Amino acid sequence: MPARELGSEGWHKPWSGGNGGNCLEAMKLSDGRIAVRQSTDPDGPALIYTSAEMTAFIEGAKAGEADFLLS
């Protein structure tokens, strides 16, 4: 979905850091789903995940299941 349809308020940068301003932003929607967008393209696409999908992703990342992406 186009991120602009979700408005500009309520976005957070939980994954920002020393990466030159290329950050992911997330917003919890009123129905409990989570929207994710690229901060440098706020009018671009937003990916929408269920709470269960985001929980599985975060728990998997914490457990090292995505470490292969770093090498």
MISEBA-358800 format. One record per residue: residue in one letter; x, y, z of N, C-alpha, C, O in turn. Coordinates in steps of 0.05 Angstrom, whole numbers, padded with zeros to 5 digits, always signed. Layout:
<kolkols>
aXYZXYZXYZXYZ ...
</kolkols>
This chain:
<kolkols>
m+00017-00023+00000+00000+00000+00000+00018+00025+00000+00040+00024+00012 p+00010+00046-00012+00026+00071-00011+00027+00082+00017+00006+00085+00030 a+00051+00087+00027+00054+00096+00054+00040+00122+00059+00030+00128+00081 r+00037+00139+00039+00024+00165+00042-00005+00162+00051-00016+00180+00063 e-00017+00139+00044-00045+00134+00052-00048+00129+00082-00070+00131+00093 l-00025+00124+00095-00025+00120+00124-00020+00145+00140-00021+00145+00165 g-00014+00167+00126-00009+00193+00139+00020+00195+00147+00037+00177+00144 s+00027+00218+00158+00055+00224+00166+00059+00222+00196+00082+00223+00205 e+00038+00220+00212+00041+00219+00241+00042+00190+00250+00029+00173+00239 g+00058+00186+00271+00058+00159+00284+00081+00141+00275+00083+00119+00285 w+00097+00150+00256+00119+00133+00247+00143+00135+00267+00148+00157+00277 h+00156+00113+00272+00179+00112+00290+00202+00099+00275+00199+00084+00256 k+00227+00106+00284+00251+00095+00272+00265+00077+00291+00286+00084+00302 p+00254+00053+00296+00267+00035+00316+00293+00023+00305+00309+00012+00321 w+00298+00024+00279+00322+00011+00268+00341+00032+00256+00355+00026+00237 s+00341+00056+00267+00359+00076+00256+00387+00073+00269+00390+00060+00290 g+00406+00085+00257+00433+00083+00268+00452+00097+00250+00445+00115+00234 g+00477+00089+00251+00498+00102+00235+00499+00091+00207+00519+00081+00198 n+00477+00093+00193+00475+00083+00166+00469+00105+00145+00457+00099+00124 g+00477+00129+00151+00474+00151+00132+00445+00160+00127+00439+00171+00106 g+00428+00155+00146+00400+00164+00143+00382+00144+00130+00358+00150+00126 n+00392+00121+00122+00375+00101+00110+00363+00084+00132+00376+00065+00141 c+00339+00091+00140+00327+00078+00163+00300+00066+00155+00287+00075+00137 l+00292+00045+00170+00265+00035+00167+00248+00049+00188+00258+00054+00211 e+00224+00055+00181+00205+00067+00200+00182+00047+00203+00174+00034+00184 a+00170+00047+00227+00148+00029+00232+00126+00044+00246+00130+00064+00260 m+00101+00035+00241+00078+00047+00254+00058+00024+00261+00053+00007+00245 k+00048+00025+00286+00027+00006+00293+00001+00017+00285-00007+00040+00292 l-00014+00002+00269-00040+00011+00259-00062+00006+00279-00058-00010+00298 s-00084+00018+00276-00106+00016+00296-00117-00012+00299-00128-00019+00320 d-00113-00029+00278-00123-00057+00280-00102-00076+00290-00106-00100+00290 g-00078-00065+00299-00057-00082+00310-00036-00090+00290-00015-00100+00298 r-00041-00086+00264-00020-00093+00245+00002-00072+00246-00001-00051+00258 i+00025-00078+00234+00048-00061+00234+00056-00054+00206+00059-00071+00189 a+00059-00028+00200+00067-00018+00174+00097-00012+00176+00106-00001+00196 v+00112-00018+00155+00141-00012+00153+00146+00002+00127+00136-00006+00106 r+00162+00024+00128+00169+00038+00104+00198+00047+00105+00210+00047+00126 q+00209+00055+00082+00236+00065+00080+00235+00095+00087+00219+00110+00074 s+00251+00104+00105+00250+00133+00114+00257+00152+00091+00247+00174+00091 t+00274+00144+00073+00282+00162+00051+00261+00163+00029+00264+00179+00010 d+00240+00147+00031+00219+00147+00011+00192+00145+00025+00177+00126+00022 p+00185+00167+00040+00160+00166+00056+00134+00164+00040+00113+00156+00051 d+00135+00170+00014+00112+00167-00002+00112+00141-00018+00093+00135-00033 g+00133+00125-00014+00135+00099-00028+00117+00078-00015+00099+00084+00000 p+00123+00053-00021+00106+00031-00010+00111+00027+00020+00132+00031+00031 a+00090+00018+00033+00091+00009+00060+00084-00021+00060+00064-00029+00048 l+00100-00037+00074+00094-00065+00077+00078-00068+00103+00085-00056+00123 i+00057-00084+00102+00039-00087+00125+00041-00116+00135+00038-00135+00120 y+00047-00118+00161+00050-00144+00174+00031-00147+00197+00023-00128+00210 t+00022-00172+00202+00006-00177+00225+00024-00176+00250+00049-00178+00247 s+00012-00174+00273+00028-00174+00298+00043-00201+00300+00066-00201+00309 a+00031-00223+00293+00044-00249+00295+00068-00251+00276+00088-00262+00283 e+00065-00240+00252+00087-00240+00233+00111-00223+00243+00134-00232+00241 m+00105-00200+00254+00127-00183+00265+00139-00196+00289+00164-00195+00292 t+00124-00209+00306+00135-00223+00329+00153-00245+00320+00175-00248+00331 a+00145-00261+00300+00162-00282+00290+00188-00271+00278+00209-00283+00283 f+00186-00249+00264+00210-00237+00252+00229-00228+00274+00253-00234+00273 i+00219-00213+00294+00237-00202+00315+00249-00224+00331+00273-00224+00338 e+00232-00244+00339+00243-00266+00355+00263-00282+00339+00283-00291+00350 g+00258-00286+00313+00278-00301+00296+00304-00285+00293+00325-00297+00294 a+00302-00259+00290+00326-00243+00288+00342-00244+00314+00366-00246+00313 k+00328-00242+00336+00342-00244+00362+00356-00271+00366+00377-00272+00379 a+00344-00292+00355+00355-00319+00357+00377-00324+00337+00389-00346+00337 g+00383-00304+00320+00405-00308+00301+00397-00320+00274+00414-00325+00258 e+00371-00324+00270+00362-00337+00245+00366-00320+00220+00365-00330+00198 a+00371-00294+00223+00376-00276+00200+00406-00268+00198+00412-00251+00182 d+00423-00280+00214+00451-00273+00214+00464-00277+00187+00484-00263+00180 f+00454-00295+00171+00465-00300+00144+00463-00276+00126+00478-00273+00107 l+00445-00257+00132+00442-00233+00117+00465-00213+00122+00469-00195+00106 l+00480-00217+00143+00501-00198+00150+00528-00206+00139+00547-00190+00142 s+00531-00229+00127+00557-00237+00117+00557-00241+00087+00577-00248+00075 
</kolkols>
